[in-house]
């Protein structure tokens, strides 16, 4: 009797469980719906080019599995290669695949399968020749074109990928995976309206999991277009279609991660933490979680997540690249070098790996090794690596090889005529060589390419200042500040240009703004003190100099000026203390020693003044200040003598 009841009730119980799970999923995503937000872009620029933008993508394991199903193993090594690949033992799998390809070079399915597994291993550059060969052998096979487009996109050739996908969709308009891939590429290049249209078509029909994948891509495009309500709806629909699919949750988290808004970053981090609990052995989840922690400034958590991803998948190159960049930021050159060497050991034919090894050596002050790797990166890229040429030029410049630096910058510009950083650094090279017209032209070209390029505006201002053309330097510094309002060096030098062009009121106003913006900037307080003195506000000038020394007790210029003003104000004890502290910083400072001797005279010790002056004349017999000091000491002695 009990057995009969159980047999009848179990389907009902299963249905109830599924209903509860579905309700919980809906409740969770309804709770997470956010308000409309503003996306803020923050741009950061380094002296050294750091390379192209990096992206992490889920491995194309499904495409590889589809390729396997297309035909049986050709031989025993082929079967072993597939087994190793399914176990994510990619190094072993690819070694075996190489043997099989050598034995069967004209098998299009084999070439396509190897290309698909190389995509799964996140090695798109290596996948390209196999997929091109597969397509050449079977031009009408849609999966070869799809995988080829994915490989082209992953290697940075978005235009080639888009062309491949459009041609494929002309032949196969109903090929949903190709339409999703096209939508993703359109999204990436900013054609959001077109991307949304393609992805809506892809999501309108098909199996549940296929629609879920399309909906995730659609939600990401809506989010990039700031259509938050539509994005949330697409994501909720994706969860309904495939509630247990980890890749769906991962795709949603990546979309939130890329939006750039703190609220979305928090949402992505929370989502990825939960996904990591659901799929603790999926390396791509830990990789995305590491990126989320990294963007939140949680370096320790990011490193831990990346290291977990590498434990699960030692060949995960994106993660190693992130670890290199994080290690460089923390100046952990040992860790950065270890990861770079592993990348080179894993795939020495990838240009970016040599570029990263060069970057590590460059920042660690190993110029010969850096030069070798930059040159190797250029060679591996068949000369097409503008970032490597730029960094090589900077290296040659720092090593005192301006001609080599010039050639490197020019090569970078041949490859990328709109490379603003190359023009900016070329301008610096010309300026150092005294080629002022060429320097100005290079800086102006960089500004023409990007009017918000603060560094080029600043360098142009410096160029004019060096020539004494302060009236022309002022608008250049103002341009730098329009581009970067918190550019403290530009504001400081703008004040200097105002002073030297006779605009003292504007200089004073500039320095007041600067110390309000950067109260820990000693040079700003010092310059403010000079401007206040020039306006006759000596008491306020003294206070500004004291502020400079409170910020930086070793600011020699402020210490010297403080002593000078205290002496002019007749504050003899304060002046003596200031000059004694200056001598603590600079024991041989002649000016401070002259001032202390003069102070003795002012205090009535004419003989002490004379003795110090005689000693100073022995050390600096031709210094006019010492000669004047002897006269002051004599006057002090005469005034101190009894009548």
C-alpha positions in Angstrom: 0.0 0.0 0.0 2.8 2.5 1.0 4.7 1.6 -2.2 1.6 2.4 -4.3 1.2 5.8 -2.7 4.8 6.7 -3.2 4.6 5.7 -6.9 1.6 7.9 -7.4 3.0 10.9 -5.5 6.6 11.2 -6.7 5.8 13.0 -10.0 3.7 15.5 -8.0 6.6 16.0 -5.6 9.1 16.6 -8.4 6.8 19.1 -10.0 6.3 21.0 -6.7 10.1 21.2 -6.2 10.6 22.5 -9.7 7.8 25.1 -9.1 9.5 26.3 -5.8 12.9 26.5 -7.5 11.5 28.6 -10.3 9.7 30.9 -7.9 12.9 31.4 -5.9 14.8 32.2 -9.1 12.1 34.8 -10.1 12.1 36.3 -6.6 15.9 36.6 -6.6 16.0 38.4 -10.0 13.1 40.6 -9.1 14.9 41.7 -6.0 18.0 42.6 -8.0 16.2 44.9 -10.5 17.8 48.3 -10.2 17.0 51.9 -11.1 18.2 53.7 -14.2 21.9 54.6 -13.7 24.5 56.7 -15.3 27.5 55.0 -16.7 30.8 56.7 -16.0 33.9 56.1 -18.0 37.3 56.5 -16.3 40.3 56.7 -18.6 43.8 55.9 -17.3 47.0 56.4 -19.3 50.4 55.0 -18.6 53.8 56.1 -19.9 54.3 52.7 -21.3 51.7 51.2 -23.5 50.2 48.2 -21.7 49.0 46.5 -24.9 45.5 46.0 -26.3 42.4 45.6 -24.3 42.1 42.2 -22.8 38.9 40.1 -22.8 38.1 36.9 -21.2 35.6 34.6 -22.8 34.1 31.3 -21.9 35.7 28.4 -23.8 34.0 27.2 -26.9 33.7 23.7 -25.6 30.3 23.2 -27.1 31.6 23.9 -30.6 34.3 21.4 -30.0 31.8 18.8 -28.9 29.7 19.5 -31.9 32.8 18.9 -34.1 33.4 15.6 -32.4 29.9 14.4 -33.1 30.2 15.2 -36.8 32.5 12.1 -37.4 34.1 9.2 -35.6 37.8 9.1 -34.6 40.1 8.6 -37.5 42.6 6.5 -35.5 43.7 5.6 -32.0 45.7 8.9 -31.4 42.6 10.8 -32.5 40.5 9.1 -29.9 43.1 9.8 -27.2 43.4 13.4 -28.3 39.6 13.9 -27.9 39.6 12.3 -24.5 42.4 14.6 -23.3 40.6 17.6 -24.7 37.4 16.7 -22.9 39.4 16.5 -19.7 40.8 20.0 -20.4 44.3 18.5 -20.7 44.9 20.8 -23.7 48.6 20.5 -23.9 48.5 16.8 -24.2 45.4 16.9 -26.5 47.0 19.4 -28.9 50.2 17.3 -29.0 48.2 14.3 -30.1 46.0 16.3 -32.5 49.2 17.5 -34.2 50.1 13.9 -34.9 46.6 13.2 -36.3 46.6 16.3 -38.5 50.0 15.3 -39.9 48.6 11.9 -40.9 45.3 13.3 -42.3 46.1 16.9 -43.5 43.2 17.0 -46.0 40.4 16.1 -43.5 38.2 19.2 -43.2 36.3 17.8 -40.2 39.6 17.2 -38.4 40.9 20.6 -39.1 37.7 22.1 -37.9 37.7 20.1 -34.8 41.3 21.1 -33.9 40.4 24.7 -34.5 37.3 24.4 -32.2 39.4 22.8 -29.4 42.0 25.6 -29.8 39.2 28.1 -29.3 38.1 26.1 -26.3 41.7 26.4 -25.0 41.5 30.1 -25.6 44.1 30.0 -28.3 42.4 31.7 -31.2 45.6 32.7 -33.0 46.6 29.1 -33.2 43.0 28.1 -34.2 42.9 30.4 -37.3 45.1 28.4 -39.7 43.1 25.2 -38.9 39.8 26.8 -39.4 40.9 28.6 -42.6 42.1 25.2 -43.9 38.8 23.5 -42.9 36.8 26.2 -44.7 39.0 26.0 -47.8 38.4 22.2 -47.9 34.6 22.5 -47.3 33.5 26.1 -48.1 29.8 25.5 -47.5 30.1 24.0 -44.0 28.5 26.6 -41.7 30.2 25.5 -38.5 33.7 26.2 -40.0 32.6 29.7 -40.9 31.1 30.3 -37.5 34.3 29.1 -35.6 36.5 31.1 -38.0 34.5 34.2 -37.3 34.9 33.6 -33.5 38.6 33.1 -33.9 38.9 36.3 -36.0 37.0 38.3 -33.4 39.1 36.9 -30.5 42.3 37.9 -32.3 41.1 41.5 -32.8 39.9 41.3 -36.4 36.3 42.3 -35.7 35.8 43.5 -39.3 36.9 40.2 -40.7 34.7 38.3 -38.2 31.7 40.5 -39.1 32.2 40.0 -42.9 32.4 36.2 -42.3 29.2 36.1 -40.3 27.2 38.2 -42.7 28.3 36.0 -45.6 27.3 33.0 -43.5 23.9 34.4 -42.7 23.2 35.2 -46.3 23.6 31.5 -47.0 21.9 30.3 -43.8 19.5 33.1 -42.5 18.2 30.7 -39.8 21.6 29.9 -38.3 20.9 31.3 -34.8 24.4 30.9 -33.4 25.8 33.0 -36.2 23.3 35.7 -35.6 24.1 35.7 -31.9 27.8 36.0 -32.7 27.1 38.8 -35.2 25.1 40.6 -32.5 28.0 40.3 -30.1 30.4 41.8 -32.6 28.0 44.7 -33.4 27.7 45.3 -29.7 31.5 45.4 -29.3 31.9 48.0 -32.0 29.2 50.2 -30.6 26.4 49.5 -33.2 24.0 48.8 -30.3 20.7 49.4 -32.2 21.7 46.9 -34.9 23.0 44.5 -32.4 19.7 44.6 -30.4 17.8 43.9 -33.6 19.9 40.9 -34.5 19.7 39.5 -31.0 16.0 39.9 -30.8 15.6 37.9 -33.9 17.9 35.2 -32.5 16.1 35.0 -29.2 12.6 34.8 -30.7 12.6 31.1 -31.4 14.5 27.9 -30.9 15.2 25.6 -28.0 15.3 26.8 -24.4 19.0 26.9 -24.0 19.6 28.5 -27.4 17.1 31.2 -26.6 18.7 31.7 -23.2 22.1 32.3 -24.7 20.7 34.8 -27.2 18.8 36.6 -24.4 21.9 37.0 -22.3 23.6 38.6 -25.3 20.5 40.8 -25.9 20.5 41.9 -22.2 24.1 42.8 -22.4 23.4 45.0 -25.5 20.5 46.6 -23.8 22.7 47.3 -20.8 25.3 48.9 -22.9 22.6 51.1 -24.5 21.5 52.1 -21.0 18.2 50.4 -21.5 18.2 48.9 -18.0 14.6 47.8 -17.8 14.9 45.9 -21.1 18.2 44.4 -20.0 16.7 43.1 -16.8 13.7 41.6 -18.6 16.0 39.8 -21.1 18.1 38.4 -18.2 15.1 37.2 -16.3 13.8 35.5 -19.4 17.2 33.8 -19.9 17.0 32.4 -16.4 13.5 31.1 -17.0 14.6 29.3 -20.1 17.8 27.8 -18.6 17.7 28.1 -14.8 20.5 25.6 -14.2 22.8 26.8 -17.0 26.0 28.2 -15.4 27.0 29.9 -18.7 23.8 32.0 -18.6 24.6 33.3 -15.1 28.2 33.9 -16.1 27.2 35.8 -19.2 24.9 38.0 -17.2 27.6 38.7 -14.6 30.0 39.7 -17.3 27.5 42.1 -18.8 27.0 43.8 -15.5 30.8 43.8 -14.9 31.4 45.6 -18.2 28.8 48.3 -17.6 31.2 50.4 -15.6 28.7 51.4 -12.8 29.4 50.6 -9.2 25.9 49.3 -8.6 26.4 46.8 -11.5 29.9 45.9 -10.3 28.4 45.0 -6.9 25.7 43.0 -8.6 28.2 41.2 -10.8 30.4 40.3 -7.9 27.5 38.9 -5.8 26.2 37.0 -8.8 29.7 35.5 -9.5 30.2 34.5 -5.9 26.9 32.6 -6.0 27.8 31.1 -9.3 31.2 30.0 -7.9 29.3 28.1 -5.2 27.1 26.4 -7.8 30.1 25.6 -10.1 33.2 25.5 -7.9 35.3 23.7 -10.5 34.7 26.0 -13.5 37.8 28.1 -14.1 36.0 30.8 -16.2 33.7 31.6 -13.2 36.7 32.2 -10.9 38.4 34.2 -13.6 35.4 36.5 -13.9 35.1 36.7 -10.1 38.8 37.7 -10.0 38.2 40.5 -12.5 35.2 41.8 -10.5 37.3 41.9 -7.3 40.1 43.6 -9.2 37.8 46.3 -10.4 36.5 46.8 -6.9 40.1 47.3 -5.7 40.1 44.1 -3.7 43.5 42.9 -4.8 43.9 40.0 -2.4 40.5 38.5 -3.3 41.2 39.0 -7.0 44.6 37.2 -6.7 43.0 34.4 -4.8 40.2 34.0 -7.5 42.8 34.1 -10.3 45.0 31.5 -8.6 42.0 29.2 -8.1 41.2 29.5 -11.9 44.8 28.5 -12.7 44.6 25.5 -10.3 41.6 24.3 -12.3 43.0 25.2 -15.7 46.8 25.8 -15.7 46.8 26.9 -19.4 44.4 29.8 -18.8 46.4 32.5 -20.5 44.0 35.4 -19.8 44.3 34.8 -16.1 48.1 34.7 -16.2 48.1 38.0 -18.1 45.9 39.6 -15.5 48.2 38.3 -12.8 51.2 39.9 -14.6 49.4 43.2 -14.8 48.3 43.1 -11.1 51.8 42.1 -10.0 53.3 45.0 -12.0 50.9 47.5 -10.3 52.0 46.1 -6.9 55.7 46.2 -8.1 55.9 42.5 -7.4 58.4 41.9 -10.2 59.3 38.4 -9.1 55.7 37.2 -9.4 55.2 39.1 -12.7 58.4 37.5 -14.1 57.3 34.0 -13.1 54.0 34.4 -14.8 55.6 35.9 -17.9 58.0 33.0 -18.2 55.2 30.5 -17.9 53.3 32.2 -20.7 56.4 32.1 -22.9 57.0 28.5 -22.0 53.3 27.7 -22.8 53.3 29.6 -26.2 56.4 31.4 -27.3 54.9 32.1 -30.7 52.2 34.5 -29.3 53.4 38.1 -29.7 51.6 39.4 -26.7 53.5 37.0 -24.4 56.8 38.6 -25.5 55.3 42.0 -25.1 54.3 41.2 -21.5 57.7 39.8 -20.8 59.2 43.0 -22.1 56.9 45.1 -20.0 58.0 43.2 -16.9 61.7 43.6 -17.7 61.2 47.3 -18.6 59.5 48.1 -15.3 62.0 46.1 -13.4 64.9 48.1 -15.0 66.3 45.3 -17.1 66.6 47.2 -20.4 68.6 44.6 -22.4 66.0 41.9 -21.7 63.1 44.3 -22.3 64.6 45.3 -25.7 65.0 41.7 -26.7 61.4 40.8 -25.9 59.9 44.0 -27.6 61.9 43.1 -30.7 60.7 39.5 -30.5 57.1 40.6 -30.1 57.4 42.7 -33.2 59.0 39.8 -35.1 56.3 37.3 -34.0 53.7 39.8 -35.1 55.4 40.2 -38.5 56.1 43.8 -37.8 52.5 44.7 -36.9 52.7 45.7 -33.2 52.5 49.5 -32.7 52.5 49.3 -28.9 55.7 47.3 -28.9 57.3 49.9 -31.2 56.1 52.7 -28.9 57.6 51.0 -25.8 60.8 50.2 -27.6 61.1 53.8 -28.5 60.6 54.9 -24.9 63.2 52.3 -23.9 65.8 53.6 -26.5 65.1 57.2 -25.4 65.8 56.3 -21.7 68.9 54.5 -22.7 70.3 57.5 -24.6 69.6 56.2 -28.1 67.5 59.0 -29.7 68.0 57.9 -33.3 66.7 54.4 -32.5 63.9 55.9 -30.5 62.9 58.1 -33.4 62.8 55.1 -35.8 60.6 53.2 -33.3 58.1 56.0 -32.9 57.9 56.5 -36.7 57.3 52.8 -37.2 54.5 52.9 -34.6 52.9 55.8 -36.5 53.2 54.0 -39.9 51.2 51.1 -38.4 48.7 53.4 -36.6 48.6 56.9 -38.0 46.1 58.0 -35.3 48.4 56.8 -32.4 48.2 59.9 -30.2 50.7 58.5 -27.6 53.3 58.0 -30.3 52.9 61.6 -31.5 53.2 62.8 -27.9 56.4 60.9 -27.2 57.7 61.9 -30.6 57.2 65.5 -29.6 59.2 64.9 -26.4 62.0 63.4 -28.4 62.1 66.4 -30.8 62.0 68.8 -27.9 64.9 67.2 -26.2 66.9 67.5 -29.4 66.1 71.2 -29.8 63.8 70.6 -32.8 61.2 72.9 -31.4 59.0 73.3 -34.5 58.8 69.5 -35.0 58.0 69.1 -31.3 55.2 71.6 -31.5 53.8 69.9 -34.6 53.8 66.5 -33.0 52.1 67.7 -29.9 49.5 69.6 -31.9 48.8 66.4 -34.0 48.2 64.4 -30.8 45.7 67.1 -29.7 44.1 67.2 -33.1 43.5 63.4 -32.7 42.1 63.8 -29.2 41.3 67.3 -27.8 41.0 65.7 -24.3 44.6 64.5 -24.4 45.8 66.3 -21.3 49.4 65.0 -21.5 49.9 66.5 -25.0 48.4 69.9 -23.9 50.8 69.9 -20.9 53.8 69.1 -23.0 52.9 71.8 -25.4 52.7 74.3 -22.5 56.1 73.1 -21.3 57.6 73.6 -24.7 56.4 77.2 -24.9 57.5 77.9 -21.3 61.0 76.6 -22.1 61.1 79.2 -24.9 59.9 82.0 -22.7 56.6 82.2 -24.6 54.4 82.3 -21.5 51.5 84.0 -23.3 51.3 80.9 -25.5 52.0 78.5 -22.7 48.9 79.7 -20.7 46.2 78.4 -23.2 48.1 75.1 -23.5 48.1 74.6 -19.7 44.4 75.6 -19.7 43.7 73.0 -22.3 45.4 70.4 -20.1 43.1 71.4 -17.2 40.0 71.3 -19.3 40.9 67.8 -20.2 41.9 66.8 -16.7 40.6 69.3 -14.1 42.6 67.7 -11.3 45.9 67.9 -13.2 48.0 69.5 -10.4 51.3 69.9 -12.3 49.5 71.7 -15.1 47.8 74.1 -12.6 51.2 74.7 -10.9 52.9 75.6 -14.2 49.9 77.7 -15.3 50.5 79.8 -12.2 54.2 80.1 -13.1 53.3 81.2 -16.6 50.9 83.8 -15.2 53.6 85.2 -12.9 56.2 85.4 -15.7 53.7 87.0 -18.1 53.0 89.7 -15.4 49.5 88.4 -14.5 50.1 88.2 -10.8 46.5 88.3 -9.7 45.6 85.4 -12.0 48.7 83.5 -10.6 47.6 84.1 -7.0 44.0 82.9 -7.8 45.4 79.8 -9.5 47.6 78.9 -6.5 44.8 79.4 -4.1 42.6 76.9 -6.1 45.5 74.5 -6.3 46.2 74.3 -2.5 42.4 73.9 -2.0 42.4 71.0 -4.4 45.7 69.5 -3.3 46.5 70.5 0.3 49.4 68.0 0.4 51.2 69.6 -2.5 54.3 71.4 -1.0 55.3 73.1 -4.2 51.8 74.7 -4.5 52.1 76.2 -1.0 55.6 77.4 -1.8 54.5 79.1 -5.0 51.5 80.6 -3.2 53.9 82.0 -0.6 55.9 83.7 -3.4 52.8 85.2 -5.0 51.5 86.5 -1.7 54.9 88.1 -1.0 54.8 89.7 -4.4 51.4 91.2 -3.5 52.8 92.6 -0.3 51.0 90.1 1.9 54.1 89.0 3.8 52.3 87.6 6.9 50.1 85.3 4.7 53.2 84.4 2.7 54.9 83.2 5.9 51.9 81.1 6.7 51.9 79.5 3.3 55.6 78.6 3.6 54.9 77.0 7.0 52.1 75.0 5.4 54.6 73.8 2.7 57.0 72.6 5.4 54.2 71.0 7.4 53.5 68.9 4.3 57.2 68.3 3.4 59.7 69.1 6.1 62.5 68.7 3.6 61.2 71.2 1.1 64.5 73.2 0.8 63.1 76.1 -1.2 60.4 76.7 1.3 62.8 76.5 4.2 65.2 79.0 2.6 62.3 81.4 1.7 60.9 81.1 5.2 64.3 82.2 6.7 64.5 85.1 4.3 61.1 86.4 5.1 61.5 86.0 8.9 64.7 88.0 8.6 63.0 90.7 6.6 60.3 90.9 9.2 62.9 91.2 12.0 62.0 87.9 13.5 65.6 87.1 14.3 65.1 84.0 16.4 62.7 82.5 13.9 65.0 83.3 11.1 67.9 81.7 12.8 65.9 78.6 13.5 64.8 78.4 9.8 68.4 78.7 8.5 69.7 76.2 11.1 67.1 73.7 9.9 68.1 74.5 6.3 71.7 73.6 7.2 70.5 70.3 8.7 69.1 69.6 5.3 72.0 71.0 3.3 75.1 71.2 5.6 77.2 73.0 3.0 74.6 75.6 1.9 76.5 78.8 1.4 73.4 81.1 1.5 72.3 79.7 4.9 75.7 80.1 6.4 75.9 83.7 5.1 72.5 84.5 6.6 73.5 83.0 10.0 76.6 85.2 10.1 74.5 88.2 9.2 72.1 87.3 12.0 75.0 87.5 14.5 75.8 91.0 13.3 72.1 92.0 13.7 72.1 90.6 17.2 75.2 92.8 18.1 77.9 90.2 17.7 80.0 92.0 15.1 83.1 89.9 15.9 81.3 86.6 15.6 79.9 87.9 12.3 83.4 88.9 11.1 85.0 85.5 12.0 82.3 83.6 10.1 82.7 85.9 7.1 86.5 85.4 7.1 86.0 81.6 7.1 83.5 81.9 4.3 85.8 84.1 2.2 88.4 81.4 2.4 85.9 78.9 1.0 84.3 81.2 -1.5 86.8 84.1 -2.2 85.0 85.4 -5.3 81.4 85.2 -4.0 79.9 88.8 -3.9 77.6 87.9 -1.1 80.6 87.1 1.1 82.2 90.4 0.2 79.0 92.3 1.2 78.8 90.3 4.4 82.3 91.5 5.5 81.0 95.1 5.1 77.9 94.3 7.2 79.9 92.7 9.9 82.2 95.8 10.1 79.2 98.1 10.4 77.8 95.9 13.1 81.1 96.0 15.0 81.3 99.8 14.8 77.7 100.1 16.1 78.5 97.7 18.9 81.7 99.6 20.0 81.4 101.8 23.2 81.6 105.6 22.5 
